[in-house]
Amino acid sequence: MVNVNAPEIAGTILNIAKKNHCAAQVTMSVSDSKDIAVRQGKIERLLTSVAISTGIRLFKDNKSAIISFSGDDFENMEPRIKTAVESIDYLGQDNAKRLLKDTEFGPGVKELELDDNHFDDLKIPDIVDTLKNIETSGLAVDSKLIPSEMAEFSASRARVHLFSTEGLAKSYPRSYYSFSYNAVAESEDKRQKEVDTWYENKRFFKELPAELVGHIGKKAAEMALKRLGGKKIKGAEMPVVFSSRTAATLVKLLYNAICGEDILLRNSFLVDKLGEKLFPDNVTIMDDPFIPGYLGSYPFDGEGMNGLTKAVIEKGKLVTYLHNSYSAGKLNMALTGNASREISSAPGITCGNFYLQPGKGKMDDLLVEMKKGLLIEDLFTSGMNDVTGDFSFGCSGFRVEKGKIGAPVKEITIAGNILELFKNVLEIADDNEYKSSISSPSFLVAKLAVAGS
């Protein structure tokens, strides 16, 4: 990683800001990345990069301006800041635009094991060999698999720094590694192709051993093969099981509606519903940035406040929105530690590990419980009314008969209201793999409108 003396650089910037009668926050990210792709046994893409990104938020008279730049040119900061300060006079005042006070940061920086210090040990030839093996194992599953997609690897490590004139001085490292493969299956008459993807991603490279990575190509290929022969079905209202990856998409719709900025703009179907019992007792959604090693974890948010573990929906009741200092101030609500870290703009709102709390059993148990209905494995081409919660998704999946997965289904649409959908959650499995900051186990919905032929 590039050697940058972030505290010294930030100290100089903050002193210049104070000399110009401004409060300020400096956000700096120093990162390395690798991106490798293999197709038909040959390297298709090999990229490495090093990046330094710096953002400066200046505050004066309840007004704010932002300076952002990339690279290690920290010369001539005084004229840059002076120009930005001069522009502040043209902006409107807003009492909610502010820096956090030192009493709001929280003590220290929690150790969350987000960096394995392995990035520099990566050997490109070894990664390429692994990608070749992933592709080979995928193509070997069946003669219907064709070599039209790539096996891919990406890795990154970064150190995030935050400093402010209010005494903020925090940083933390993080790393990320991912292997993936897109498999394409083609019918014997070559009139139909189906694609599916499988991937594994972790903060620590050692958590991607050969036995785990080795199944990626085979898993993607098997899933693509199962899709071949998919047909439309007649439209009806029926019970539906959402697999963990499609369930996560629906949980994300709730996350979007809970963000304080959308509540402030009244652009959410959860406006004025704080404290209401919306869903059954089995629906609890957590936001936890403190799970060691998880992809959504962070010790402090983009404004320097320590993260908070919290139930957002607890036994069906909406107990909090997610806020940065701006939305919390405008709505006269408490901070939640959810400000996003931005370089070229004011902080938005982010989550930690935002997930539907698991129930018991696996997805197969939900299918047995459902007996007959639809398993949805993919959602796409969505339409969503943020204000009402009405949605429609194109989707594909499988019929379920007598509790077993049956024939593939495609070119169908599901439609409804997201509040009604979660009101109808009957059972939740325990199969969440936490592959993203927003995730979910599979769950069974009592009824949903499905449109087909």
N, C-alpha and C positions, 0 to 999 in steps of 0.2 A: 504494500500500500504506500502511496505517496506520503512522504514525511512532511506534515504541515503542522506548524506550531499554532494550533487553533486558539488557545487562550491568549497568546501574545497578539495575534492578529485581531481577535475580537476586542481585546482591551484597547488597542489603538482606535478601532472604529467607535467604540462606546465613548471614549474620551473626546473624539472629534464631535460626536453627536451632542454630548453635554456642553461642549464649548459653543455649540450653535443653539443652545437652550432647548434641546430635544431630549426626550426619553427614547430609548431604542432597545430593540431585540435583534440579535444576530443569530441566524440559523445557518449552520454549515454542515454539508455532507461530503465526506471523502470516500470514494468507492472504487472498487475494481470489479470487472465482470468477464466471464467467458461464455461464449455461445458457439456450440458445435453441432452440426447436423450431418448425417450420413444417409445417402440414398444409393441403393444397389451396390453396397460395399465400398462406395467412394465418398470422400469428404465433399459435401455440397456447400458447407458454410463453416468458417472458422474465424470468429471475431473475438478480439480481446480489447478491453477499453479501461481507461483510468479517468475518473471524473472528479472534479472539485466544484461544488456548487455552493454559492453563498447568497443568502437573502438578508436584507436589512430592513426592518420596519421602524420608521421614525414617527414619533408622536409629539404634537405640539398644539396646545389650545384645543383639545378634543378633535384634532384632525390627524390624519395619518397618511404617510407616503411610503412607497416601497422601492428599494433598489435591489436588483438581482443581477448576478453575472456568473459566468463559468470560468474556470481556469484559476491559475495561481498569480494573476496580476493584481496585487494588493497595493500597488503604488497609486499615488494621486487620489487617495480616498477623500482627502479634505475637499477638493473642488467637486467631486461627485456628490458628497453629502450636502455641501452648501447649495448646489443646484437643486437638489431634491427638497431641501428646506424652503427655498424660495418658492417652489411650486405649491407648497402646503397652503400658502395664503389664499390660493384660488379655490380651495376645497371647502365643502360644507362641514359644519361642526356636527359631531355625533358623540354624545356622552358615553355611549357603550363601546366606543373604540378606545381600548386602553391596554396597558400592560398589566399582567398579574403582579400583585404585591408579593414581597418575600414571604409573608405569612400564609400565602395561598399555595406555595410550591409543594409543601410537604418535605419531610426530612430525607436526606440522602438519596441514593439511587439503588433501587432493589436489584439484586443479582438474579437474572432470569435465565442464564445459560443460553444465550442467543447466538453465540459465536463459537465455533469449534477450533479456530486457529489452524484450519487444515487447508485453506484456500491456496496458499503458496506451495503446498505439497502435491497439488494436482498434476498428474502427468498426462499430457494430451494424447500420446500414443495409447495409454491405457484406457482413456475415455473413448477414443475412437474404436478400439477393439470391443469394448462393452457395447457400443452402439451397433457395431456390425453384428454382434451376437443377438442383440434384441431384434434387429431386422430379420436375421436368418431364422430365428426361432418362430417369428410371426409368419413368415412365408412358408415355413415347413408344416404348418398346421393342416393345410389343405391346398389342393391344386387351384382352387377358386381364388386364393389370395394373390393379388398382383402387386408388383413392386413400384407403385406410383407415388407413395408418400415417404416421409423421412422419419428416421429415429433421431431424437434431438436431446441435447444436454445443455442446461444452462446453470451457471453458478455465479454468485456474487457475494461480496462481503463489503461492509461499509461501517463507518463510524459516524454517528450523528452527534452534533454538538449544538447546544443552546446556551446563549449568554444574554444578559440584559442589564440595563442600568439599575434595575431593582435588586441586583445581587444574584441573579440566576447564573449558575455555572454548572452545567450538567452535560454528560455525554454517555453514550453506550454503543457497543459494537453489535453487529448482527451478521449472520451468514445465511446462505440459502443455496440448495442444490436440488436439481430436478432432472429426471430422465423421463422421456415420453415417446410414444409411438402411435402414429395414425395408420391403422390397417384398412385396406380396401379389398372388399370381396366382390367378385364379379360372377354373375350367374353363367351357367354353361352356354346359354345362347347369347351371352354378352349383351343382353338387353337391359340388364339391371345391375347397378353397382350400389353397394352400401359401405359406409365408412363408420368406423368407431375408433375411439381413443382410450388409451389407458396411460396413466402416469403415476409416478411416485416422487414426492418432494419432501424434503426435510431440512431442518436447520443444521443438522450435523451429518457430515458425509458418511460417518461410520454407521449411521442408521439406514444406509442404502447398500446393504451387503449384496453379494452376487446372487444369493438365493431369492432375494426380494426383487432386485432389478431384472433378474433372469426371466421372470414370469410376465414382464410387461408386454413383449411382443405377442406371446401366446394368448394372453388375456384379451388384448385388443383384437386379435384375429378371430378368436372365438365369438366375441360380441358382434363383430361385423358379419360373420357367417350366419348367426342367428337371425339377423335382419332380412336376409334374402327371402324373397317370396312374400314380403309384407303386403297386406291388402287393406282397403278401407273396410269399415264396419258400419252397420246401420246406426244412426244417431239414437241416443236414449239417455235417460238419467240412470246412473249406475254407481256402485261403489268402486273406489279407485285406490290403489296403492302407489305412492310416489317413492321411487328408489331414493337412496341417500343423495345422489347427485341432483335429481330433480327437486327433491324436498328442499335442498339448500337454496334453489332459485326462489321458492316461495317464501322461505324465511327472509331472504334478502328484500323482498317486497315489504315485509314488516319493518325491517331495519330502515329502509328509505323513509318510511312514513313516521318513524320515531325520531328522526333527526330534527333538532331544535330549529334549524334555519327554515325548514319546510313548515314546521308548526308556526313559526313567526310570520311567514308569508301566507299562512292558511292554505297551503298547497298540499294538504295531507288528509287522508280519511280518518286520522286519529286526533284531529283538532278537537279540543274540549272534551276528550275522553279520558283524561288522566284520572286515575282512581276508579274507573269503571271496570266491572267484571265483564270481560268480552268473550272469553273462551272457557271451556271446561277445565276442571282442576288438573288434568294431565298435561296441560300446555303451560310450561314454564320456559322462558327464554332468558338466558344469561348473557352478560357481557363481562368477560374476564380477561384483562390484559396481563395477568400475573401467572399464567401457567408456564412453567419453565420449558423452553425449547419449542413452544408452539408458534405457528406462523403468524398469528395475530397478536402476539405478546409484545408489550413495550413497558418499560419502567415509568416513563413520564410522557405526557402528550406534547403536542406541538407548541404549547405555550409554557411548558415547563412544570405543569402540575402533575404530581404523581398520579398514576392510573388508579382506578377504583374497581373492585370486583362488586358486581351488583346484579340483582334480578331486574330485568326490564319489564317482563311480564311474569308475574308470580301466581301460580295456580289460576291462570286465566285473567288475572287483574293487571291492568296497565299501571305500573307503579312509578315509572320515570320516563322522561324523554332523555335524549343524549345531547349534550351541549358543549359548545366552546364558550369563551367569556362573552362574546357578542350576543348570542342567542339567549344565554342565561341572564345577561343584564337586561336585555329588551323585554324578556318575559318575567323578570323578577323571580328567577328560579336559581337553585343552587348549581354550582359547577359540578360536572360529572367526570372530568378528566378525559374528555373525548375530542379535544381540539386536534385537527390533523396538522401534520408538519408540512408546511409549504415554503417554497423558495421565492417564487415570483408573485405571490398573492397573499392575502390575509388568510389565516387558518380557517379551514372548513371544519367539517365534523367527520370523525372516523370512529371505528369500533375496535375493541380488542379481539378476543375470541368470542364471537357472537353466535350462539348456537341454541337450538332446541334441546332441552334437557332429555336425555335418553330414557326409554322405558325398559322393557325386558325382551329377550329373545332376538331372533334375526328376521330378515325380510321374509324368509320362507314361512315363518310362523304367522306373519300378517296375511300371507296368501291363503294359508289354511283357514284362518279366521274369516277371511272374506268369502271363501268358497268359489264365488263366481263374480267376475268383474274385469277390471283392466289394470295392468301394471304399466306405469308410464316411466320410460327410461330416458326420454329426451324431450326437452321443451325448446321451442324456437319461435321466431316471428311473433313476438309478443305484442299485445296491445294492452295498455294499462291507463286507467283514469285515476290519477293520483288523488283527486279530491273525493271521489266516491268509493274507490277500491274495486271497481269493476275491472275485470281482466278477461283476456282471451289469449290462448296459446295454441300455435300449431304444435303437434306432438306426435311421437311414435312410441311403440311399446309392444306389449303382448297381451293376448287374451289370457284370462285365467279361468280354468274349468276344474271343478272339484279340488280346488286348492293348489293346482299345479299350473306351471307356466305352459301355455299352449302356442298357438300360431302367432307369428308376428303381425303387427298392425301398423299402418302408416297413413299419412295424409288425412289425419283427423284433427279436430279442434276441441279443446276444452274451454269452457267459459263459465264465469260466475263472479262472485264477489269475495275478495280475500278474507273479509271478516266472517262471512258465512262459511267459507271453506274451513277455517280453523275452528269455528264453532262445531264443525262436524267431524273433528278428529276423534276417532274411536280408540285406536291403539298406536303406540309408538315403539319402534324396535330399539335395539342397542347396537347399532352397526355404524355409527358415525366414525369416519376415519380422520376427521379434522384436517383435511387437505387444504383448507383455505381459512381465512379469517372469519368468513361466514359459512357455517356448515350445519348439517342436520342429519339425524338418523332417518331411516325410512319410516313412513307413517301411513296409516289407513284412514281414508275419509269415507264417511257413510254414504254420501251421494254427491254426484257432480254431473253436470250436463255435458255430454259428449256428442259432437256433431261429426257425422261421417258421410256416407253415400246417401 
